């Protein structure tokens, strides 16, 4: 009789188990007793270690019902937002996402699941059937009202993706985040003045010469990154992935992202000086660390971390924020003059001489609409008519 089977032993196929059940998918600790009309039961151990039996369902129970019963016995509620999120974050669809997207989704999951509600329990413990567009809209509006509209929109996009995934796989019946209005974000298109850039670059260069750990020191590569961002009109990720292979006879071959076209920035004294400073800094770090130098040019990163390895974009962002904070505290720049590393690309595109076509070629943008986001120059135009 299958009722004599002990938990933890290997399950064998049994002719007494109802035919509509796939025995290979039975949850652990669930067994069938064919006596009488038949009963499903679970085996567990009490506090003294003695094995106990509990009847949990009749013979007509489906496989999904047995799984649901066992999950509830273990404190798992399949109907909650928490369960839906857990399933999504364990899925192949989530694992195939870019690292940056997964990191954003992880943040949004924690934000949603731990959000307090008037019911005295976190949002993650609410059943997904209780989620309506009005509830999601209130959540978005509340977060936006706290002065973080971008945070609200990140959460909204995550919920849309989460519920869509759940619908397609039978975890929920509707997508309450669909049709919810996004929070209005302020479009910051900062264009730092050249004098501000020069002051911050000089400050970064001076502080980068201080020993690591010394008070007031900053990453020694920051001023070089600033120069390359402005001169080559590059994003931060494009700078930290430059290698010796990008330095060709004619100039610097860019490695643009997001569908932009690559181009070659011709050598001139300022660009050569920045590139040489980067290679000199790299040589000093590798020499001090006795690092094995890669043979292939495409394996030799131009900008490296203090340990001689790859500099991650997140580390660059952290170093940049430290520099800005220190520069404001020491009144090198004011709070109003604060700008982001990406704004140096905008300044470089705006300062590019020539027509809009020339600027678009320099920026690598495939459309004039994208150029409008970066080119903040004001064109000079002629007056209408004749010269009278």
N, C-alpha and C positions, 0 to 999 in steps of 0.2 A: 504494500500500500504506500502511495506517495506521501501519506501523512507521517510516515516514519523517517522521512528524509531530513537530515540535519542541515541547518544553515551553514554555508561555507564549503560544503562538499560540492563536487561537480554535478550540475544538473543533467539528468539523462532524459531522453525522449520517453514519454509515457502515453500509452493508448487510452488512458482514462481521462486525460485532459480534454476539455471541449474542443471540437474540431475547428472552431472559428478563431482559436488562439494560436498565434505564432510562438511556439514554445521557446525559440531562441531569443525572443525579445521580452520575455517575462522579467519584471523588475526583481532585483535581488531580494531574497527573504520572503517571496510570495509562493505559495504552494496550493495544490488542489486536493481536496478530500472527496473522493467519488461516492462515499457512502450516502445512502438516502437520495435526496435530490441533488447532492453535490454542493460543496461550499469552498470558496477561496479563503485561505487563512494566511496570516503572517507569523513568522517566527522572530522572536527577539529575546534579549536577555534582560533580566531585572537587575536591581542593584546588587544582589548577592551572586550574580553570575549564572543563575538558573535560567534555562530556556523556557519561554512561555509562548503559548499559542493564542492568537486572537482571530476570530472569524471576521472577515472584512467585506465579503460580497458573495452573492449567489452564483450559480453556474452560468447565468445569462450575461454576466458582466463582460464588457469588452476589454481589449488590451489597453486602450487609452484610459478607460475608467480605472483599471488596476494601477496604472502609472500615477494617475491623479490622486488616488487614495493614498498610495505610498508617499508621494510628495507632501501631502497634507499631514500625514503622520510624522514626517520629518521636519515639519514647520515650513514647507515650501508651498506657496500659493501661486498656481499657474496663471491666475487672472490678473495679477498686479503688474504695474508698470515696471517694478523691479525685476520680476521674472522675465518680462519681455526684453528688457535691456540686457539682462544676463545672457539670454539666448542669442541676441544679436551680436554681443561682444565676443561670443565663443564661435561665431559662424565664420565660414570661409569668406563670405562677402566682406566682413569687417577686416579679417586678417589680410586680405589682398589690397586694402587701401594704402595710400601713401602714409609714411610715418607721421608727417605733420597733421594729416587728417585724422588719424587714429588718436593722436594726442589731443586734438581739439574735441573729438567725440568723447574721450575719456573725461575731459573737464566738464563737458555739458551733461554727461550722465551723472556725475557726482553732484552737479548743481541741481539737476532735476530731482533726483532721488531723495536728496536731503532737504529739499525745500519744505519749510513748515506749512501746515494747513490749519484751518479753523477746527478741524476734527480732532486735533491733538495728536496726529500722527503725520509722518513725513509724506510728501507727495508720492514717493516710490511705493508706498503701501496701499495706494488707492487702486481699485480695479480699473482696468483699461476701459471697460464699458461705461464708466462714470465720466470719462474725459469727453468733453464737448468743445466745439470751436470757441464758445464763450469763455470757458475756463482757460483754455490756452491763450486767448486774447488778453484776459486779465493778467496772466502771468507775464506775458510780453510787455504789456503796458506798465506793470509794476516795476519790472527791472529797468525799463527805459526811463521811468520817472525818477529812478535813483541816480540818474546821470550817466548810465552805461547802455546806450542804445545798441552799440555794437555787440555787447554781451547778450542782450535780448535777442538779437537777430541770429547769433550763433546758436543759441538754444532752440530757436524756432526752426532753423534749418535741420538741426539734429532730430527734433521731434518728428518733423515731416519724413525724414529718411527712416527713422525707427518704426513709425507706424506703417509706412508703406511696406517695409520689409516684413512686418508682422502680418499684414493683410495677405500678402502673397504666400505666406507659409502657415496660415491658419491660426495664428496666435491672437488675432483680434479681427473685428468686423468692419471697422471704419478708421479713417484718418482724420482725427479732430484738429490736426494742425494745418490741414489743407484749407486754403482760403483765408487764413488768419492774416491780418495786416502786419507788415513789418514795421519796426520802429524807424523813425526818421533819423538818419545819422548825419552829423555835420561832416561835410566834405572838406577835409583839411588839405589844401594844396599850398603848402608852405614853400616860399621861395626865399631862402636865406640870402642876405646881402653878402657881397664878396668880402667886405671888410670883416663881417662876422665869421665867415669861413676861414679867412686868413688868421684871425686871432685864435680860433679854436684849433686850427691845424698847428700853429706854432706852440700852443699850450700842450697839445698832445705829443708833439715831437720832443719838447723839453721834459715832460713828465715820463715819457717812454724811456728816457735814458737813465732813470733812477732804477736802483736795484729792486728786484721783485720782492714784495713784502715791505719795502720802505714806505713810510708815510707819504701820501701824495703821489705815489707811482701809478702809472697806468700801463696797459698793454703796449709794448713797443711797436706793434704793427699798425696801430690805429691811424696814425697820421698818413701812413702809406695807403691804407685802405681808403681814406678820405680823398687822397689825390687820384687814385685809380677810379673811384666812383664818379668823380667830377670829370676827369679828362676823357675816360672811355665811356662814360654814361652807362655805368653798370649797376645792377642790383648787388646787394650784399652776398647772396648765394653765388652769384656769378663771379665775384671776386675771390671768394675762398675756394673755388674750384678751378681757378687758373693754374696752369702748370707751365713748365719750361717749353712745352710743345706749342703754347699759344704765342710765344715770341718768335716771329718769323722775320725774314730779312726786311720786309717792307714796313713792319710795325707789329701791333698786338692784334692777333686774331681773337675776336670775342667769342663767348660761349653763351649766348643769350637764351633765356627761358621764355615760357608762356607764348610760344609761337612767333616771337620776334626773329627777324632775320639777322644772321651774323654779319659782321663787317670787319674791316681792318682799320684800326686807328693808326695813322702814320706816326712814325717816330719823330719826336722833336725833343729838345733838351729837357723840358720839364717831365715828360713821360719817361725818358731814359733814366733820369735821376731817380724817379720813384721806383722804377723796375729794378734798378741797380741796388737801391737801398733795401728792397725786399730780399734780393738774393744774398746780399751781404749779411743781413740779419739772420736769414736761414742758415747760412754757412756757420755763423758763430754758435747758433743753437745746436746744430748737428755736431759740430766739433766738441762742444762742451758735454754733449750727451753721448758722444761716441756712436752716433747713429749710422747705421748702414745706409749709404746713399743709393737710391734706386738707379739702375742703369738706364732705363727707358725715360725719355724726357716727359712723356705723358703721365708718368708715375711720380714725378718730382713736383709736388705742390709748391706754388710760389709763396703763399702765406701759410705759416704753420703755427701750431700752438707752442706753449713754453716747454712742453715735454718732447718736442720734436716731431710729434704726430700730427694727424689731421686736425685742423681747426673747424669745429662745428659751427654752423650758422647760429645756433642758440648761444654759444659761447661768445661769438662776436657781438650779438645783440646785448648780452649782459655787460660786456666790456664797454660797449658804446654808452649804455645808460649810466654806468659808473662815471665815465668821462664827463658826460653832460651834467650830472649832479654835482660833480666836483668843480666844474667850470662855473656853474651858477653860484655855488657857495663861495668861491674865491673871486666872484665878480668879474670873471673873464668875459662872460656873456650874461645878459639879463634873462629873466624868465620869459620875457616877450620874444627874445631872440632865439629861444630854443628851437631846434629843428631835428629831424630824423636823418639817419644815414641815407635813406632813400631819396630825401630831398636834394641831395647833392647831384643825383642823376637828373632831376628836374632842372636844377640850376645849370648843369652842363648842357642840356638840350636847349634851354632858353638862350644861353650865351653863344650857341653855335652860329657862326656867320653864314649868311646866304639866304636863299629862298626857303619856303616851307618844304619844298622837295628836298633841299639840302639837309634840312633839319630832320626830316623823316628818314633819309638815308643814314644819317649819323646815329639816330636813335634805334634804328632797326624795326620800328613799328610798321606793321603791314597796312594800317589804315590811318586816314587823316583824323578819324574820331579819337583814336588812341593818342595821336600826337597832341591833340587839344588838351589832354589831361596833363601833359608835361611841358608843353611850350606855352609859357605865360608872357612871352614878349609881345609888345604892342607894335604892330606894323606901321611903317610910314607910308602914306599914300599921297598921290598927287591930287591937286584940285581939279574940278570938272571944267570942261570947255577950253577955250583958248587962253592965251597968256595976257589978255588985256586987263 
